[in-house]
Amino acid sequence: MSVIQKNFLDPQKRVDLAVADLARRVKFSGLVTVVDGEVFEGTTDGSGYPTIWYETEATTVARDYEWRTRTKPVQFDDIFTTRLPIKLNKHITQGVRTTPEQEAFDEVSYARDVLPPATRAVANKLNAKIESALLTGSSDWKTTNLALGGGTAAAWNEERLVEQLIEIQLACDAQGMPQGGRKLVAGKNVYTKIAASKSLRAYDLTAATTVFRRGVRGYIEVADMELVNGVGLLGDNDFVVLHPSWAVMPTHRGEMPDPSFVTWARAASVDGFSIRIQRGYDLNFDRNGQVIHTYWNIEQIKDEIQRHTRQTAASANDGSEAGDPVITDDALVTTGKNVRIAKGTWTNPTA
């Protein structure tokens, strides 16, 4: 007679396994900046929400000075930044129950039967939140009219796609999007046109081992951005160019409960994801309960600095030049726009 030896993972191993599995399943996490919410501890904005402050790029102005003479003093200017709040104010839970019969007689495995559906449910929720931020946040984006395709079918050729990708790169440069780490998230038609492009393959033969053979993602060397499969996330003819810093997603485990009220509670973090798992026992119904907790939010970084044009600099009459930051009442003026992301559309060439 053989005896089944059951393996019971200790509590910390359970939560370590869970947070690693969660991070693996949040497939859209690379489209935002995920940060461990421990930086929020002990901070508030006065309304009760844990808040940290993102500071815009420090900026100041330079002045013309008279040649050789010294009839006027040098004008001193402050170095200005603007602080934008990032709040941690949302809460996700996932609770499951098991009975002693299940765990003793049904060979219920934590790693096989309890963990995957629980972490998958939390990951699905976080994926949906990132997707919602991408689909609903464009009213605050600087650029929403990037274009691919168009024109007539007779005039369209592979070289035109390369030119348009370079034009998109230049448009993102012009609006101030950070350059390293850009991603082009493409709907079905956009992804197909780029992935199947003979010109891009000819430009960068090493890409054949990534996007063109695996069909998942690859690097568009000509435009200095990563191609990401956005099928199911975006419309067939839609695409988004982004730098992951366009939005910050903090996660936090929350406060550990009083040990007298739970069987055990543990927390773990990996790759910016932080969770707490607590386990309890219900005497009334003779069953165990497990709850995964994570606190989260997604905040856009709308940090574009308003800058003078030639006309506004002339009317300001304070020595400002075109390109200088606009400063009003000793405060830096921002536009409220997000320059770290841009939206575009593929248009099929006409007959």
N, C-alpha and C positions, 0 to 999 in steps of 0.2 A: 504493500500500500504506500503510495507516494503522498507526501504532505506538501500542500501549496504554501510556499513562503511568501507572505505579502510584504511589500515594501511601503513603508509610510515615510514620506519625506518630512523632514523637520520643518517648522514654520518658516524660518528664514529662507530655506531652499525653495519653499513653495512660492514666496513672494518674489524671490530673485528670478525664478523661472517664469513667473507671470509677467513681470515688467519687461523681460527680454522678449517674450513672445508678443507682448503688446507693441513694442517698438518695431518689431519685424512686420506686424500686420498693418500698421498705419502707413499705407502705401503713398499717401500724399504728403507725408511729413517733410520730404525734401523740398516742397514748394513754399514752405514758410520757415521761419527761424524758431526752432523749439528750444526753450530755455527752462532750466530747473527753477521752479518757483521759490526755492529757498531764499533767493535775493529779495523776495517780498516780505519776509518775516520781519515784524516790527514796524512796517511802513503803512501809512494811510494817507488818503487825500482829504481827510476831514469829514467824509461822509460815511466812513466805516469800511470802505472797500480797500483791501490791500493794494497799494499803488507804488510803482517805481517810476522814475522820470527819465525819459530819453531826451538827451540834449542834442539840438541841431548842431551842425558843423560851426565851429567858432569862426567868426568873420569880423572884419573891420574894413576901414577905407584908407586910401593913401591920398595925399594932398599935393598940389603944385606948390612950389616955393620959389621965391624970387631969386634971380641970378645974381650972385656975388654980394648984393646989398643985404643988410640985416635990419630993415626998418620995421618988420613985423615978427612977432614970435612964432615959433613952430606951433602948429595946431595939433593938439593931442586928441585922439579918439579912443573910446573904450573898445574892448573886444567883446562882441555880443554873441550870446547863444539864446535859444528859446527852448524851454522845457515842455515836452509833450507827455501826458500821462499814459501809462500802460497799466491797466487794472487787471486784477485777478478776482473775478466775481461770479464764476459759474461752477457748477458742481455736477459730476457724473457719478452714478453708482451702478453697480451690477450685483444683485444678490441671488444666490442659489441655495437650495436646501437638499440635504441627503439624510437618509435614515440609517440607523445602525445596521438594519437588515441589508440595505444596499451595500454598505461598506464592508460588512462581514461575509455575506453570502453571495453577493452578486459580482464580486471581484471588481467593484468600481475603482478605477484607477484615477487618481488626481491628475496626473500628467496626461492621461488619454481621454478621460470622460468628463472631468470637471473643468480643468484649465482651458482647453481650446475653445469651447463655446462661450465661456465667460470673457476671455480676453478678446475673442473675435467680436463679441457684442460691443465692448468698449471701443475697440478699434474702428468698427463700423460707424459708431457715433462720432468719433473724432474725425474720421474721413469725411463724413457728411458735413461737419462744421467747417472744415477747410474748403470743401466744395461750395458750400453756401457763401463763404467769404469771397471766393473767386467769382461767383456768378452774380452777386448782388452789390459788390463794392465799387463798380466801375464809375459811378457818379463822382467819385473823388479822385479818379485817375487823371493824370495830366494828358495822356494821349489815348484815344479810343478809335482812331481811324487809320491804323496801319493797313496796308493792302498787299495782297499777293494775287497773282493771276490777272484776269481782266484782259481787255483788248480783244483782238480777233484771233480765231484759231489759226488763220493763215499766217498771222504775224508772230504768234507765240512760238517760242523755242526754248530749249534748255538754258541757253545763256541768259535769257530774260529772268529766269528764276534766280540765278546767281546774282544778277544785278539787283533784283528786288530784295534779296536777303541782305545785301550790302547796304541798300537804302534803309532797311529796317535797323540795321546796326548803327548807322549814322544818326537816325532819328532818336534812338535810345541814348546814344552819346550826347546828342544835343540837349536832351531834356535832363541830363544829369544822372542817369541810371548807373549804378556801380558796374564796372566792367567785368571783373572776375567772377565767374560762377553764374552767368546768365543762363536761363532756360527758356526754350521755345516749346510751350505746351500746345500740342496740335490736335485738333479734331480730326475725324477720319479722313476727309478729303485732303486736308492740308498735310497730314502725316504721310498719306500715300504719295502725294506729289513730291514731297521732299525726299522720302526714303527711296523712291524709285528713280530719282534724278540721276541720269547718266553723267551729267556735268559735275555734280558733286562727287560722285564716285571717282571720276577722272581727276578731280582736284585733290582728293585725299583718299588714296587707295587703302590706307590703314583702316578707314571707317568701314570697309567691307566686312571686317570681322565683328563689328558691333551692330549697328542698326540694320545694315543691308542683309546680314545673314540671320541674325536673331530676331529682327523685327520688333525689338523692344524699345531701345533708345540708342542714341549715338551722339557723336560730337560733330557739329557743323563747322568744320575748320574755317571755311570761307567767311563765316559771320561771327565766329568766336562765341558760340553758344551751344548748349546741349539740347538735343531734340528729345522731347518727352512725349510718350504716347498718352494723349488726352482723350482717347476714344471712350465714350461713356461719361466723361467729365464735362466736355465742351460739345457744342453743336458741331455737326459735320464740317461746316465751312468756317468755324471760328478758331482763332488761336490767340494765345497770350504770351508775350515776352515778359519775363520777370526776373528779378534778382530776389533770392529768398528773404532778403531783409525788407521786402515790401510789407511784411506783416510779421508780428511776433506772437508766438503761441506759448505762454508759460503754462506749466503744469506743476501741481503741488500735491503732496500726499495728505495734507491736512494734519490736524493735531492728533496725536496718539491718544486713544481712550484710556480711562482709568482701568487698570488691569483687574480690578475687582468686579467689573461688569462684563468682561469678555473672557473667553477661554484663552485666547492669545491674539495679539495684534503685532504685525510687523510692517515695515516700509522698505522700499528699495527704489533706486533711480538708475536709469541708463539712457544715454544719448538725449538727455533733456527731459525724458519722461519720468514722472515720479508718481508712485501709487502707494496706497495703504491697503492691506487686507486684514480684516478682523474676523475672527471665528467665534461663534457662541453656540450655546446649547439651550434648547427649549424643553424644559421639564414637562410642560403640559402636554406636548405632542411628541415627545421623545424623538427629536430630530436635531441635526446639526445645521447651522446656517453660516454661510460665508458671504461677506460683502467686500467688493473692490471699490475703493474711493479714489477719485482724482478730481482736483480743482483745476480749472482751466479758463482761458479766454483767448480770443484772437483780436489783436489791435493792429490797424494799419498805421504805417509810419508816413504821415503826411507832413513832410518837413521841407517842402520847397520854399526857398527864401525868395521873397519878392525883390526884383532888381530893377534898377532904373533903365528906362530906354533913353534915347537921346532927347526926346521931347520932355519926359518927366524930369530928367536931370537938369535941363535948361530951366524949367519952371520952378524947380526947387531952389535954385539960386543960392546954393550953399557949398559950391565947389564939387558937387557930385558929378561923376562921369557915368556914361552908359555902362551897365554891368555892375555898378556899385550896389550894395544892399540898401533897401529902403529902410530908414530908421525914423520912427515917429515917437515923439515923447520919450526919447531915450530907450526905445524898445525896438527890437528887430521885428520886421513885419514878414509873416509867412502867408502863402497863398491858400493853404488848406488842401493842396493837391499832393498826390502821391506820385513821385517821379520814378519810383523803383519798379513800376509795372506798366504795361501798355497793352492795348487790345487791338486785334486786327481781324480781317475777314478775307477769305479766299473767294474769288469770283471766277467762275468758269469762263474761259474765252468764248466769245460768240462765234457763230458760224461765219 
